[in-house]
Amino acid sequence: MKYMLLIYTAEDAWNDDEREACFEESIKLTHDLHAAGQFIAASPLESVATAASVRVRNGERMVTNGPFAETREQLGGYFLIEAENIEQAIDIASRIPSARKGTVEVRPVFNLPGLPDTNS
């Protein structure tokens, strides 16, 4: 089963050296997951200053700068993995460096029939 691991951290939680070490550790984790056949995708996100939030109400599009929610922690990246069950996905989430400074949300990916196959 596929699981999305959503990484929430305050953007100012890391200094430059810590951020670089986090990236290196995360890259190693992706290679470990790939070797185990569990890696699908992963990436950090750019700063919330580059984000836009889109809502459509009554047929009218509204775009605001930044993330929609005003919170201390922002979505900073993700891992998309293959895991046997939620316990294994949680174990992998605990290995993500940002779990030490923020939160990693673990969610099963809903299999929606009819989506294009991206494996070909």
Secondary structure, 3 states (H helix, E strand, C coil): CEEEEEEEECHHHCCHHHHHHHHHHHHHHHHHHHHCCCEEEEEECCCHHHCEEEEEECCEEEEEECCCCCCCCEEEEEEEEECCCHHHHHHHHCCCHHHHCCEEEEEECCCCCCCCCCCC
